[in-house]
Structures are given as C-alpha cells and as structure tokens.
C-alpha cells in the first residue's frame, strides 16, 4: 500500500505552493488516474513521490517505509518513474530495458535478469526491436521501451506521466491493458497522469482530481461525475454508456 500524506511543494521559498496538503493512498493491484488541467501540479506530484523533488512538507510511505529515508538504490527497487519526455538512448532496446534491473545487479546481470527482460519484451510486443538502437525508434516505440524498462524494475509503485501521449489509438489501449494486467498479477500500485478521460475511466480504478494546488476530489467511479469534471476542466460534458462502457462526451459550446 502507498500512502501520500500532506505533501506540499514549491520550487522556491518566495513562490506559491504547486501542491498544498495533498493526501491519498493507492492500494495494491490498483491503477489510479491523476487528473487536472495543465499546470495543476500533476507531474510535480509524481516527482515528489519519487523524491526527484523532495517535498517541503509531508511524507510518502511504501508498505510502511518512509521513501524520504530510503537510499537511492532502495527507492529504485520500490518505485519506477516514467517521465513524459524521454531522451533517446544510444543503446539497443534489450540493453535499455535491462537497465531496469540495475537496482538488483551486484556485479553482472544474471540469467534471471535477462529472462525478466525477455518476458517483458514479449508482453510489450518489442521482440522484433531487441537489437534496434533506441535512438532510431519512433516516439511511440521509444515510449514503450521506457515503460518496459520501468516494468523490469518490478516496482511496488509505478508512476507514469502521460504514457499514451505519443501512441496511436491501438497502442494506447494495448499499453494500458498491459499496465493494468501487470498491476493485478504483481500486486503493483500504479499512478497514471492522463489527459484522455475516456482512457482513464476505462482502465483506472480510482481517480484523483487536482485543482488549485489541492485534491479537489478522490474516489472510484462515483467521483467521475459531470459536475466534478466540469468544475475542474471548465467544460460542459455528458457521460453516456455504450455496451457497458462509460463514455465522456464534451460539449464545449453548451452551457
């Protein structure tokens, strides 16, 4: 279980808080969507959780252990973070994913490490890219490689910043299906920043809305209401159901 307790963060002492007393939890096997307008503090929140941006106030616990007191290596064994913009790596896809095993490697990678990489590549349909250089891949292909590397860490908490932003519709659904399945099979907690509300409502279990530096609403499907969405995004919407799947339809000109 992941607990985020009263996180507050600003980039300088004189600037306003980007986050103010943000608290929520993530249960094992669950995917939560972090939602809100641009500038709401979503990416900053992930960086605070992963200690890239240590919060001025608050604490993060992974299974009762304080993240802010962990060594970098122990953090990497517990938390994997995939940022929105990934720099191209000048190495093969296989080696790039194998980097995810670095927190566990004492001297050299083992046959078990390599098997873990092979299994993930198969799940992500990256087998044919194994010997390709990451720098030669498209943005969407490279995005899948970075996600595969994070999965190779076998983290307790997986943090994804807009993982579908460079992917075509088929790959968007494929990646989120894989993430959800891995969360369920490996007792992983997943937090996803995502702008597509329809992908969020289809693949995530819980939803946290950020607004004005604070948690506006947090919960299950009951929190994905037209009223909450309209208050956070300032756009009129309707929620309909098609073949048992809730669909969010924007009506920007309707008041």
Secondary structure, DSSP 4 states (H G I P E B T S, - for coil): -EEEEEEEE-SSTTSPPSEEEEEEEE-TT-EEEEE--TTSSHHHHHHHHTTTT--SEEEEEETTEEGGGS-HHHHHHHEEEE-SS-PPPSSBHHHHHHGGGGGG-SSS--HHHHHHHHHHHHHTT-GGGTTSBGGGS-HHHHHHHHHHHHHHT--SEEEEESTTTT--HHHHHHHHHHHHHHHHHHT-EEEEE-S-HHHHHHH-SEEEEEETTEEEEEESGGG--HHHHHHHH---EEEEEETTEEEEEE-TT--
